[in-house]
Amino acid sequence: MKKLLALILALTMVFALAACGSEPAANSDAPSGDDVPSGEAVELTLTCNGTDQGNDTRSAKRFKELIEEETNGRITINIINNDQLAGGNMTSAIELLTGGGTDIDIHSTSIISSIAPEAMVCTMPWLFSDYQAAEDAFFGAGGEYMTELLSTKGVTYLGAVHNGFKLITNSKHPIEQPEDLAGLKIRIPGGDFFMDFYTAYGASPQAMSWSEVFTALQQGTIDGHDNSISTIVSNNVQEIQPYMTVSRHTYEAFTWMANTANFTSKLSEEDQQLVFDLVEQACKEVNAELVAEEEELIAQCEEENGVQFYRFTDEDVETWRAVITDLIEEYKGVYGEAACTAFGVQ
Protein backbone atom coordinates (compact mmCIF):
# COMPACT_ATOMS: atom_id res chain seq x y z
CA MET A 1 0.00 0.00 0.00
CA LYS A 2 2.83 2.43 0.87
CA LYS A 3 4.55 1.75 -2.45
CA LEU A 4 1.28 2.28 -4.33
CA LEU A 5 0.68 5.57 -2.52
CA ALA A 6 4.21 6.74 -3.25
CA LEU A 7 3.74 5.84 -6.94
CA ILE A 8 0.46 7.75 -7.15
CA LEU A 9 1.99 10.79 -5.49
CA ALA A 10 5.04 10.67 -7.75
CA LEU A 11 2.88 10.46 -10.90
CA THR A 12 0.81 13.39 -9.66
CA MET A 13 3.96 15.48 -9.32
CA VAL A 14 5.18 14.46 -12.78
CA PHE A 15 1.93 15.68 -14.37
CA ALA A 16 2.12 18.86 -12.29
CA LEU A 17 5.63 19.53 -13.53
CA ALA A 18 4.65 18.83 -17.13
CA ALA A 19 1.96 21.44 -16.82
CA CYS A 20 4.27 23.97 -15.18
CA GLY A 21 7.30 23.47 -17.41
CA SER A 22 10.88 23.84 -16.24
CA GLU A 23 10.70 27.52 -15.28
CA PRO A 24 9.73 28.66 -11.77
CA ALA A 25 5.98 28.65 -11.40
CA ALA A 26 4.33 32.01 -11.95
CA ASN A 27 0.73 33.05 -12.39
CA SER A 28 -0.16 36.69 -12.82
CA ASP A 29 -3.78 35.90 -11.96
CA ALA A 30 -2.92 34.16 -8.68
CA PRO A 31 -3.70 36.19 -5.58
CA SER A 32 -0.82 37.75 -3.69
CA GLY A 33 -0.56 37.60 0.08
CA ASP A 34 -2.43 40.84 0.61
CA ASP A 35 -5.34 39.47 -1.48
CA VAL A 36 -5.65 36.20 0.46
CA PRO A 37 -8.19 36.49 3.29
CA SER A 38 -6.74 35.97 6.74
CA GLY A 39 -8.04 32.89 8.50
CA GLU A 40 -8.35 30.72 5.39
CA ALA A 41 -7.74 26.99 5.97
CA VAL A 42 -4.81 25.59 3.98
CA GLU A 43 -2.69 22.45 3.76
CA LEU A 44 0.94 22.82 2.72
CA THR A 45 3.07 19.99 1.36
CA LEU A 46 6.57 19.90 2.84
CA THR A 47 9.22 17.64 1.33
CA CYS A 48 12.70 16.76 2.54
CA ASN A 49 15.42 14.18 2.04
CA GLY A 50 16.00 12.81 5.54
CA THR A 51 14.79 9.75 7.37
CA ASP A 52 12.41 10.13 10.30
CA GLN A 53 15.46 10.78 12.51
CA GLY A 54 17.16 13.19 10.10
CA ASN A 55 17.78 16.79 11.15
CA ASP A 56 15.64 18.12 8.30
CA THR A 57 12.71 15.85 9.20
CA ARG A 58 13.05 16.65 12.89
CA SER A 59 12.81 20.38 12.21
CA ALA A 60 9.88 19.77 9.85
CA LYS A 61 8.01 17.85 12.55
CA ARG A 62 8.66 20.60 15.08
CA PHE A 63 7.42 23.26 12.67
CA LYS A 64 4.30 21.20 11.97
CA GLU A 65 3.59 21.00 15.71
CA LEU A 66 4.12 24.72 16.20
CA ILE A 67 2.03 26.02 13.33
CA GLU A 68 -0.85 23.58 13.75
CA GLU A 69 -1.01 24.46 17.43
CA GLU A 70 -0.72 28.21 16.79
CA THR A 71 -3.51 28.16 14.18
CA ASN A 72 -5.70 25.56 15.93
CA GLY A 73 -5.30 23.28 12.91
CA ARG A 74 -6.28 25.92 10.34
CA ILE A 75 -2.87 25.53 8.67
CA THR A 76 -1.79 21.90 8.34
CA ILE A 77 1.51 20.50 7.11
CA ASN A 78 1.83 17.29 5.10
CA ILE A 79 5.42 16.08 5.56
CA ILE A 80 6.79 13.73 2.89
CA ASN A 81 10.40 12.77 3.65
CA ASN A 82 13.02 10.48 2.06
CA ASP A 83 12.46 12.42 -1.19
CA GLN A 84 9.60 10.03 -1.95
CA LEU A 85 8.02 12.38 -4.49
CA ALA A 86 11.31 12.67 -6.38
CA GLY A 87 12.15 8.98 -6.44
CA GLY A 88 15.01 9.56 -4.00
CA ASN A 89 16.72 12.06 -6.32
CA MET A 90 17.58 15.28 -4.49
CA THR A 91 18.02 17.41 -7.61
CA SER A 92 14.61 16.31 -8.85
CA ALA A 93 13.18 17.38 -5.50
CA ILE A 94 14.47 20.92 -6.10
CA GLU A 95 12.87 20.86 -9.54
CA LEU A 96 9.57 19.86 -7.96
CA LEU A 97 9.79 22.88 -5.68
CA THR A 98 10.64 25.40 -8.40
CA GLY A 99 7.92 23.92 -10.61
CA GLY A 100 5.30 24.40 -7.90
CA GLY A 101 4.75 20.69 -7.28
CA THR A 102 5.52 21.17 -3.59
CA ASP A 103 5.03 24.13 -1.27
CA ILE A 104 7.98 23.91 1.15
CA ASP A 105 11.23 22.01 0.75
CA ILE A 106 14.29 21.34 2.94
CA HIS A 107 17.60 20.35 1.32
CA SER A 108 21.31 20.84 1.87
CA THR A 109 23.02 23.90 0.47
CA SER A 110 25.11 21.68 -1.81
CA ILE A 111 21.90 20.44 -3.44
CA ILE A 112 20.51 23.95 -3.81
CA SER A 113 23.60 24.73 -5.88
CA SER A 114 21.84 23.04 -8.79
CA ILE A 115 19.76 26.21 -9.13
CA ALA A 116 21.98 28.70 -7.27
CA PRO A 117 25.71 27.81 -7.41
CA GLU A 118 26.65 30.75 -5.18
CA ALA A 119 24.91 29.03 -2.26
CA MET A 120 27.95 26.78 -2.00
CA VAL A 121 29.90 29.67 -0.48
CA CYS A 122 28.74 28.63 2.98
CA THR A 123 30.47 25.24 2.58
CA MET A 124 33.93 26.79 2.21
CA PRO A 125 36.52 24.87 4.28
CA TRP A 126 36.78 25.71 7.97
CA LEU A 127 34.57 28.78 7.53
CA PHE A 128 32.60 28.79 10.80
CA SER A 129 34.27 28.62 14.20
CA ASP A 130 31.33 26.85 15.82
CA TYR A 131 27.64 26.06 15.45
CA GLN A 132 26.49 29.38 16.87
CA ALA A 133 28.47 31.25 14.21
CA ALA A 134 26.80 29.17 11.51
CA GLU A 135 23.31 29.74 12.93
CA ASP A 136 23.95 33.47 13.23
CA ALA A 137 25.01 33.61 9.58
CA PHE A 138 21.93 31.83 8.25
CA PHE A 139 19.57 33.98 10.29
CA GLY A 140 21.62 37.13 9.70
CA ALA A 141 23.63 38.52 6.80
CA GLY A 142 23.96 35.12 5.14
CA GLY A 143 20.21 34.61 5.31
CA GLU A 144 19.63 38.00 3.73
CA TYR A 145 21.94 37.00 0.90
CA MET A 146 20.12 33.68 0.43
CA THR A 147 16.81 35.54 0.31
CA GLU A 148 18.01 37.71 -2.54
CA LEU A 149 19.75 34.84 -4.35
CA LEU A 150 16.80 32.44 -4.28
CA SER A 151 14.19 35.09 -5.07
CA THR A 152 15.47 35.12 -8.67
CA LYS A 153 14.64 31.41 -8.91
CA GLY A 154 11.00 31.71 -7.83
CA VAL A 155 11.92 30.49 -4.34
CA THR A 156 11.48 32.13 -0.92
CA TYR A 157 14.18 31.50 1.69
CA LEU A 158 12.65 30.65 5.07
CA GLY A 159 15.62 29.71 7.26
CA ALA A 160 18.03 26.85 7.94
CA VAL A 161 18.68 24.04 10.39
CA HIS A 162 22.05 22.39 11.01
CA ASN A 163 23.03 19.54 8.76
CA GLY A 164 26.26 19.89 10.65
CA PHE A 165 30.03 20.02 10.55
CA LYS A 166 31.24 17.10 8.48
CA LEU A 167 33.34 14.09 9.36
CA ILE A 168 35.16 11.92 6.83
CA THR A 169 34.31 8.22 6.99
CA ASN A 170 35.98 5.32 5.20
CA SER A 171 36.46 1.55 5.26
CA LYS A 172 40.21 1.36 4.60
CA HIS A 173 42.32 3.11 7.24
CA PRO A 174 42.48 6.10 9.61
CA ILE A 175 42.65 9.47 7.86
CA GLU A 176 44.97 11.79 9.76
CA GLN A 177 47.26 13.43 7.18
CA PRO A 178 46.32 14.79 3.72
CA GLU A 179 48.12 11.92 2.00
CA ASP A 180 45.82 9.43 3.75
CA LEU A 181 43.06 10.40 1.32
CA ALA A 182 45.12 9.46 -1.74
CA GLY A 183 43.39 6.92 -3.94
CA LEU A 184 40.22 6.66 -1.86
CA LYS A 185 36.89 6.78 -3.68
CA ILE A 186 34.91 9.38 -1.73
CA ARG A 187 31.24 10.11 -2.36
CA ILE A 188 30.31 13.76 -2.78
CA PRO A 189 26.80 15.21 -3.16
CA GLY A 190 27.82 17.11 -6.28
CA GLY A 191 29.20 20.55 -7.02
CA ASP A 192 32.51 21.57 -8.57
CA PHE A 193 34.03 22.68 -5.29
CA PHE A 194 33.72 19.33 -3.52
CA MET A 195 35.05 17.64 -6.65
CA ASP A 196 38.11 19.90 -6.67
CA PHE A 197 38.50 19.73 -2.87
CA TYR A 198 38.95 15.96 -2.74
CA THR A 199 40.94 15.86 -5.96
CA ALA A 200 43.45 18.26 -4.39
CA TYR A 201 44.15 15.66 -1.70
CA GLY A 202 44.58 12.85 -4.23
CA ALA A 203 41.22 11.20 -3.63
CA SER A 204 38.78 10.09 -6.32
CA PRO A 205 35.51 11.95 -5.68
CA GLN A 206 32.32 10.27 -6.87
CA ALA A 207 29.12 12.31 -7.25
CA MET A 208 26.20 10.21 -6.03
CA SER A 209 22.63 10.72 -4.85
CA TRP A 210 22.21 10.14 -1.12
CA SER A 211 19.70 7.34 -1.66
CA GLU A 212 22.46 5.25 -3.26
CA VAL A 213 25.22 5.87 -0.72
CA PHE A 214 24.62 3.19 1.93
CA THR A 215 24.53 0.37 -0.62
CA ALA A 216 27.60 1.76 -2.41
CA LEU A 217 29.53 1.89 0.87
CA GLN A 218 28.35 -1.58 1.83
CA GLN A 219 29.36 -3.10 -1.51
CA GLY A 220 32.66 -1.24 -1.74
CA THR A 221 31.72 0.74 -4.82
CA ILE A 222 32.99 3.73 -2.85
CA ASP A 223 35.39 3.71 0.09
CA GLY A 224 33.95 6.57 2.10
CA HIS A 225 32.06 9.82 2.25
CA ASP A 226 31.67 12.88 4.44
CA ASN A 227 28.68 13.89 6.52
CA SER A 228 27.57 15.19 9.88
CA ILE A 229 27.56 12.71 12.75
CA SER A 230 23.79 13.08 13.12
CA THR A 231 23.21 12.14 9.46
CA ILE A 232 25.72 9.29 9.75
CA VAL A 233 23.95 7.77 12.73
CA SER A 234 20.40 8.37 11.50
CA ASN A 235 21.32 6.35 8.40
CA ASN A 236 23.34 3.67 10.24
CA VAL A 237 26.52 4.40 8.29
CA GLN A 238 28.57 3.67 11.44
CA GLU A 239 27.68 0.01 10.98
CA ILE A 240 29.74 -0.26 7.78
CA GLN A 241 32.42 2.46 8.14
CA PRO A 242 34.99 1.63 10.83
CA TYR A 243 37.10 4.79 10.48
CA MET A 244 35.91 8.35 11.01
CA THR A 245 37.84 11.61 11.13
CA VAL A 246 36.36 14.54 13.02
CA SER A 247 37.74 17.09 10.58
CA ARG A 248 34.90 19.61 10.66
CA HIS A 249 36.26 20.64 7.26
CA THR A 250 32.97 21.97 6.02
CA TYR A 251 29.57 22.92 7.39
CA GLU A 252 26.27 22.37 5.65
CA ALA A 253 22.83 23.61 6.49
CA PHE A 254 19.50 22.12 5.56
CA THR A 255 17.92 25.12 3.88
CA TRP A 256 14.19 25.77 4.22
CA MET A 257 12.58 27.12 1.05
CA ALA A 258 9.09 27.79 -0.28
CA ASN A 259 7.80 28.03 -3.81
CA THR A 260 7.12 31.76 -3.97
CA ALA A 261 4.01 31.54 -6.15
CA ASN A 262 2.42 28.96 -3.86
CA PHE A 263 3.56 30.76 -0.72
CA THR A 264 2.03 34.08 -1.69
CA SER A 265 -1.15 32.69 -3.28
CA LYS A 266 -2.04 30.25 -0.50
CA LEU A 267 -1.13 32.33 2.54
CA SER A 268 -2.13 35.79 3.69
CA GLU A 269 0.68 38.19 4.59
CA GLU A 270 -0.05 37.53 8.25
CA ASP A 271 0.25 33.77 7.72
CA GLN A 272 3.43 34.19 5.68
CA GLN A 273 5.03 36.04 8.59
CA LEU A 274 3.84 33.32 10.95
CA VAL A 275 5.62 30.72 8.79
CA PHE A 276 8.85 32.75 8.87
CA ASP A 277 8.66 33.10 12.64
CA LEU A 278 7.84 29.48 13.38
CA VAL A 279 10.42 28.08 10.95
CA GLU A 280 13.05 30.11 12.79
CA GLN A 281 11.78 28.87 16.16
CA ALA A 282 11.70 25.23 15.01
CA CYS A 283 15.17 25.41 13.47
CA LYS A 284 16.77 27.01 16.51
CA GLU A 285 15.14 24.55 18.91
CA VAL A 286 16.34 21.57 16.87
CA ASN A 287 19.78 23.18 16.43
CA ALA A 288 20.20 23.32 20.21
CA GLU A 289 19.27 19.64 20.50
CA LEU A 290 21.68 18.63 17.74
CA VAL A 291 24.65 20.45 19.26
CA ALA A 292 23.97 18.84 22.64
CA GLU A 293 23.74 15.37 21.06
CA GLU A 294 26.88 15.47 18.91
CA GLU A 295 29.42 14.15 21.41
CA GLU A 296 26.94 11.54 22.62
CA LEU A 297 26.58 10.21 19.08
CA ILE A 298 30.35 9.96 18.63
CA ALA A 299 30.62 8.06 21.91
CA GLN A 300 27.78 5.78 20.80
CA CYS A 301 29.60 4.92 17.57
CA GLU A 302 32.78 4.14 19.53
CA GLU A 303 31.12 2.00 22.17
CA GLU A 304 28.45 0.19 20.16
CA ASN A 305 30.10 -0.08 16.74
CA GLY A 306 33.80 0.03 17.52
CA VAL A 307 34.38 2.99 15.20
CA GLN A 308 37.91 4.40 15.41
CA PHE A 309 37.86 8.21 15.54
CA TYR A 310 40.64 10.69 14.84
CA ARG A 311 40.06 14.30 15.85
CA PHE A 312 41.76 17.15 14.03
CA THR A 313 43.95 19.44 16.11
CA ASP A 314 44.51 23.11 15.26
CA GLU A 315 47.82 22.07 13.71
CA ASP A 316 46.05 19.50 11.54
CA VAL A 317 43.68 22.15 10.24
CA GLU A 318 46.62 24.36 9.28
CA THR A 319 48.32 21.46 7.50
CA TRP A 320 45.23 20.46 5.56
CA ARG A 321 44.24 24.03 4.74
CA ALA A 322 47.70 24.77 3.32
CA VAL A 323 47.08 22.19 0.58
CA ILE A 324 44.02 24.05 -0.73
CA THR A 325 44.97 27.71 -0.21
CA ASP A 326 44.95 28.40 -3.95
CA LEU A 327 41.68 26.49 -4.39
CA ILE A 328 39.97 28.62 -1.74
CA GLU A 329 41.12 31.80 -3.46
CA GLU A 330 39.87 30.49 -6.80
CA TYR A 331 36.40 29.77 -5.47
CA LYS A 332 36.15 33.09 -3.67
CA GLY A 333 36.30 34.53 -7.17
CA VAL A 334 33.72 32.05 -8.44
CA TYR A 335 31.17 32.83 -5.71
CA GLY A 336 31.76 36.55 -5.79
CA GLU A 337 32.33 39.34 -3.30
CA ALA A 338 28.69 39.68 -2.22
CA ALA A 339 28.40 36.00 -1.27
CA CYS A 340 31.76 35.94 0.50
CA THR A 341 31.01 39.11 2.47
CA ALA A 342 27.57 37.84 3.54
CA PHE A 343 29.03 34.62 4.98
CA GLY A 344 32.25 36.10 6.32
CA VAL A 345 34.66 34.37 3.94
CA GLN A 346 38.08 35.91 4.51
Secondary structure per residue as TSV (DSSP state, phi and psi in degrees):
chain	resnum	aa	ss	phi	psi
A	1	M	-	360.0	-42.3
A	2	K	H	-63.5	-40.6
A	3	K	H	-64.3	-41.0
A	4	L	H	-62.5	-43.5
A	5	L	H	-62.9	-43.5
A	6	A	H	-62.2	-38.7
A	7	L	H	-64.4	-44.6
A	8	I	H	-61.4	-45.0
A	9	L	H	-62.9	-42.4
A	10	A	H	-62.8	-44.0
A	11	L	H	-63.1	-37.2
A	12	T	H	-60.4	-42.5
A	13	M	H	-68.2	-37.2
A	14	V	H	-60.0	-46.8
A	15	F	H	-65.0	-34.3
A	16	A	H	-65.0	-41.8
A	17	L	H	-67.8	-38.9
A	18	A	H	-59.6	-37.0
A	19	A	H	-72.2	-34.9
A	20	C	H	-83.5	-26.6
A	21	G	-	81.5	-175.5
A	22	S	S	-88.6	-11.0
A	23	E	S	-83.2	154.8
A	24	P	-	-53.9	137.9
A	25	A	-	-61.9	136.3
A	26	A	-	-149.3	143.0
A	27	N	-	-149.5	107.5
A	28	S	T	-65.8	-19.9
A	29	D	T	-89.7	-10.4
A	30	A	S	-70.7	142.5
A	31	P	-	-67.8	144.2
A	32	S	-	-88.8	173.1
A	33	G	G	-55.6	-36.5
A	34	D	G	-76.6	-9.1
A	35	D	G	-96.6	-14.3
A	36	V	S	-83.5	124.4
A	37	P	-	-62.3	136.8
A	38	S	T	-66.1	145.5
A	39	G	T	89.9	2.8
A	40	E	-	-72.0	139.1
A	41	A	-	-76.0	139.6
A	42	V	E	-153.3	144.0
A	43	E	E	-111.8	130.9
A	44	L	E	-112.0	136.9
A	45	T	E	-92.4	125.1
A	46	L	E	-117.8	123.5
A	47	T	E	-115.6	149.5
A	48	C	E	-155.1	173.9
A	49	N	S	-94.7	-25.4
A	50	G	S	-73.8	165.4
A	51	T	-	-73.2	-178.4
A	52	D	T	-61.1	-26.7
A	53	Q	T	-94.8	-3.7
A	54	G	S	-66.2	152.5
A	55	N	H	-57.9	-41.3
A	56	D	H	-64.2	-44.5
A	57	T	H	-66.9	-39.1
A	58	R	H	-60.4	-43.7
A	59	S	H	-68.9	-34.4
A	60	A	H	-63.7	-42.9
A	61	K	H	-65.3	-38.6
A	62	R	H	-66.3	-42.7
A	63	F	H	-60.7	-43.9
A	64	K	H	-57.8	-45.5
A	65	E	H	-60.2	-45.7
A	66	L	H	-65.3	-47.1
A	67	I	H	-76.4	-34.3
A	68	E	H	-70.1	-33.3
A	69	E	H	-71.6	-43.9
A	70	E	H	-64.4	-33.8
A	71	T	T	-102.6	8.7
A	72	N	T	55.2	37.1
A	73	G	T	83.2	2.9
A	74	R	S	-66.7	-40.1
A	75	I	E	-104.8	122.1
A	76	T	E	-117.6	151.3
A	77	I	E	-120.1	124.9
A	78	N	E	-100.8	104.5
A	79	I	E	-89.3	125.5
A	80	I	E	-124.8	104.5
A	81	N	-	-99.9	-170.5
A	82	N	T	58.5	20.4
A	83	D	T	48.5	41.7
A	84	Q	G	-61.3	-36.8
A	85	L	G	-73.7	-17.5
A	86	A	G	-109.1	15.0
A	87	G	T	63.1	27.9
A	88	G	T	82.4	1.0
A	89	N	-	-95.9	116.8
A	90	M	H	-68.1	-38.4
A	91	T	H	-64.3	-39.4
A	92	S	H	-63.3	-32.7
A	93	A	H	-64.7	-38.1
A	94	I	H	-66.0	-38.3
A	95	E	H	-64.4	-37.6
A	96	L	H	-60.2	-42.4
A	97	L	H	-63.8	-51.7
A	98	T	H	-66.1	-25.9
A	99	G	T	-83.6	-4.6
A	100	G	T	87.5	7.9
A	101	G	S	-74.5	-19.8
A	102	T	-	-132.1	162.3
A	103	D	S	-95.5	-45.5
A	104	I	E	-131.2	142.3
A	105	D	E	-139.8	146.2
A	106	I	E	-127.4	117.2
A	107	H	E	-146.2	159.9
A	108	S	E	-64.2	153.3
A	109	T	H	-59.3	-33.2
A	110	S	H	-66.2	-27.7
A	111	I	H	-79.6	-35.7
A	112	I	H	-62.1	-23.3
A	113	S	T	-60.9	-14.7
A	114	S	T	-65.7	-25.2
A	115	I	T	-113.6	-17.9
A	116	A	-	-144.8	83.1
A	117	P	G	-55.4	-30.3
A	118	E	G	-64.9	-18.5
A	119	A	G	-62.5	-21.2
A	120	M	G	-67.9	-10.7
A	121	V	G	-57.4	-32.2
A	122	C	G	-75.6	-4.4
A	123	T	G	-100.1	7.8
A	124	M	S	-56.9	143.5
A	125	P	T	-58.2	132.9
A	126	W	T	49.4	46.1
A	127	L	-	-80.2	-48.5
A	128	F	-	-98.6	138.4
A	129	S	S	-73.6	-31.1
A	130	D	S	-162.1	-179.6
A	131	Y	H	-66.9	-34.1
A	132	Q	H	-64.6	-39.0
A	133	A	H	-62.8	-39.0
A	134	A	H	-66.9	-45.5
A	135	E	H	-61.8	-43.0
A	136	D	H	-60.6	-37.3
A	137	A	H	-66.1	-45.6
A	138	F	H	-75.1	-18.2
A	139	F	T	-110.9	19.0
A	140	G	T	-132.7	-126.9
A	141	A	H	-62.7	-37.8
A	142	G	H	-65.0	-39.2
A	143	G	H	-64.4	-38.4
A	144	E	H	-63.2	-39.8
A	145	Y	H	-65.0	-43.7
A	146	M	H	-62.4	-36.5
A	147	T	H	-59.1	-48.4
A	148	E	H	-66.8	-43.5
A	149	L	H	-61.4	-48.6
A	150	L	H	-77.0	-22.2
A	151	S	H	-61.6	-27.4
A	152	T	T	-77.1	-7.5
A	153	K	T	-107.4	9.7
A	154	G	T	75.7	24.8
A	155	V	E	-127.1	139.5
A	156	T	E	-104.6	123.0
A	157	Y	E	-76.3	129.8
A	158	L	E	-109.5	-27.8
A	159	G	E	154.5	-166.6
A	160	A	E	-156.6	146.9
A	161	V	E	-119.6	152.5
A	162	H	E	-59.6	125.5
A	163	N	E	-81.2	-47.5
A	164	G	E	128.9	170.1
A	165	F	E	-73.9	139.0
A	166	K	E	-92.0	145.7
A	167	L	E	-105.9	159.3
A	168	I	E	-106.2	125.4
A	169	T	E	-111.6	152.1
A	170	N	E	-162.8	168.4
A	171	S	S	-105.3	-0.3
A	172	K	S	-99.3	-54.0
A	173	H	S	-165.7	165.1
A	174	P	-	-61.0	142.3
A	175	I	-	-109.6	109.7
A	176	E	-	-122.0	-42.6
A	177	Q	S	-109.4	157.2
A	178	P	G	-52.7	-37.2
A	179	E	G	-68.0	-15.3
A	180	D	G	-68.9	-17.2
A	181	L	G	-83.2	-15.3
A	182	A	T	-55.7	127.9
A	183	G	T	82.4	-9.5
A	184	L	-	-77.9	138.2
A	185	K	E	-86.7	109.7
A	186	I	E	-113.4	124.4
A	187	R	E	-70.3	136.1
A	188	I	E	-125.1	154.6
A	189	P	-	-75.0	-13.1
A	190	G	S	126.7	177.3
A	191	G	-	96.0	138.1
A	192	D	H	-64.1	-35.3
A	193	F	H	-64.5	-48.4
A	194	F	H	-62.5	-34.9
A	195	M	H	-61.9	-47.5
A	196	D	H	-71.1	-33.8
A	197	F	H	-60.0	-53.3
A	198	Y	H	-73.1	-31.6
A	199	T	H	-62.5	-37.5
A	200	A	H	-60.7	-27.7
A	201	Y	T	-94.6	5.5
A	202	G	T	87.6	6.4
A	203	A	-	-82.1	171.9
A	204	S	E	-115.2	92.0
A	205	P	E	-70.9	139.4
A	206	Q	E	-125.8	112.1
A	207	A	E	-70.8	131.4
A	208	M	-	-156.7	138.9
A	209	S	-	-66.3	144.9
A	210	W	G	-59.1	-33.5
A	211	S	G	-63.6	-17.1
A	212	E	G	-98.5	-9.9
A	213	V	H	-68.1	-47.3
A	214	F	H	-57.3	-48.5
A	215	T	H	-62.6	-39.9
A	216	A	H	-65.3	-38.5
A	217	L	H	-67.2	-43.0
A	218	Q	H	-64.0	-39.1
A	219	Q	H	-89.0	-6.8
A	220	G	T	82.8	11.3
A	221	T	S	-62.1	-35.8
A	222	I	S	-125.8	156.0
A	223	D	S	-90.3	-29.6
A	224	G	E	-167.0	-173.9
A	225	H	E	-162.2	179.0
A	226	D	E	-126.2	146.6
A	227	N	E	-170.8	169.4
A	228	S	E	-73.4	155.4
A	229	I	H	-64.1	-33.1
A	230	S	H	-67.0	-40.2
A	231	T	H	-69.6	-38.3
A	232	I	H	-58.4	-49.8
A	233	V	H	-72.0	-39.1
A	234	S	H	-66.7	-16.0
A	235	N	T	-112.7	9.3
A	236	N	T	61.8	26.4
A	237	V	G	-65.2	-28.1
A	238	Q	G	-62.3	-16.8
A	239	E	G	-75.4	-19.8
A	240	I	T	-127.3	5.0
A	241	Q	-	-127.4	101.6
A	242	P	-	-79.5	-12.4
A	243	Y	E	-122.0	130.1
A	244	M	E	-136.8	138.9
A	245	T	E	-115.7	120.2
A	246	V	E	-82.9	81.1
A	247	S	-	-91.5	-27.6
A	248	R	-	48.4	38.1
A	249	H	-	-74.2	-20.2
A	250	T	-	-152.5	153.8
A	251	Y	E	-116.2	140.3
A	252	E	E	-129.1	145.0
A	253	A	E	-109.1	149.9
A	254	F	E	-88.2	113.3
A	255	T	E	-92.3	127.7
A	256	W	E	-87.1	128.9
A	257	M	E	-139.2	153.4
A	258	A	E	-126.1	146.7
A	259	N	E	-68.6	119.6
A	260	T	H	-60.9	-43.0
A	261	A	H	-62.0	-44.1
A	262	N	H	-66.7	-43.3
A	263	F	H	-58.8	-45.3
A	264	T	H	-84.3	-20.8
A	265	S	H	-90.4	-24.8
A	266	K	H	-95.3	-23.1
A	267	L	S	-120.6	138.5
A	268	S	-	-67.4	165.9
A	269	E	H	-60.0	-37.0
A	270	E	H	-63.4	-42.3
A	271	D	H	-71.7	-33.6
A	272	Q	H	-60.8	-44.5
A	273	Q	H	-64.6	-36.5
A	274	L	H	-62.1	-40.8
A	275	V	H	-61.4	-47.9
A	276	F	H	-55.0	-48.1
A	277	D	H	-64.7	-43.7
A	278	L	H	-79.2	-27.8
A	279	V	H	-62.4	-45.5
A	280	E	H	-61.0	-44.5
A	281	Q	H	-62.0	-46.3
A	282	A	H	-62.3	-44.9
A	283	C	H	-63.2	-43.8
A	284	K	H	-70.5	-34.6
A	285	E	H	-65.5	-45.0
A	286	V	H	-68.9	-37.6
A	287	N	H	-55.0	-46.2
A	288	A	H	-61.1	-40.4
A	289	E	H	-64.8	-42.6
A	290	L	H	-65.0	-42.7
A	291	V	H	-62.7	-41.8
A	292	A	H	-66.5	-29.2
A	293	E	H	-86.0	-17.2
A	294	E	H	-57.0	-51.6
A	295	E	H	-65.8	-32.4
A	296	E	H	-64.1	-38.5
A	297	L	H	-68.8	-38.7
A	298	I	H	-62.9	-46.1
A	299	A	H	-61.1	-38.2
A	300	Q	H	-61.9	-43.7
A	301	C	H	-64.3	-37.8
A	302	E	H	-66.3	-48.7
A	303	E	H	-77.4	-41.0
A	304	E	H	-91.4	-27.6
A	305	N	H	-117.7	-5.9
A	306	G	-	69.6	22.9
A	307	V	-	-67.1	136.2
A	308	Q	E	-95.2	118.6
A	309	F	E	-104.3	144.5
A	310	Y	E	-124.9	130.2
A	311	R	E	-106.6	127.8
A	312	F	-	-63.0	138.1
A	313	T	-	-94.2	172.7
A	314	D	H	-60.3	-35.7
A	315	E	H	-67.5	-37.6
A	316	D	H	-61.1	-44.0
A	317	V	H	-59.4	-43.5
A	318	E	H	-61.8	-42.4
A	319	T	H	-63.8	-47.2
A	320	W	H	-68.7	-40.3
A	321	R	H	-65.2	-33.2
A	322	A	H	-61.0	-29.0
A	323	V	H	-67.6	-29.9
A	324	I	T	-116.4	20.6
A	325	T	H	-55.4	-47.8
A	326	D	H	-66.4	-35.3
A	327	L	H	-65.4	-41.3
A	328	I	H	-61.2	-44.7
A	329	E	H	-62.4	-39.5
A	330	E	H	-60.6	-45.5
A	331	Y	H	-78.4	-21.6
A	332	K	H	-60.6	-38.0
A	333	G	H	-69.4	-36.3
A	334	V	H	-65.4	-45.2
A	335	Y	H	-79.5	-26.8
A	336	G	-	95.3	159.4
A	337	E	H	-63.2	-41.3
A	338	A	H	-61.7	-45.4
A	339	A	H	-64.7	-44.9
A	340	C	H	-64.2	-42.0
A	341	T	H	-64.7	-42.0
A	342	A	H	-61.2	-36.7
A	343	F	H	-103.2	8.5
A	344	G	T	72.3	28.8
A	345	V	-	-73.4	122.4
A	346	Q	-	-89.8	360.0
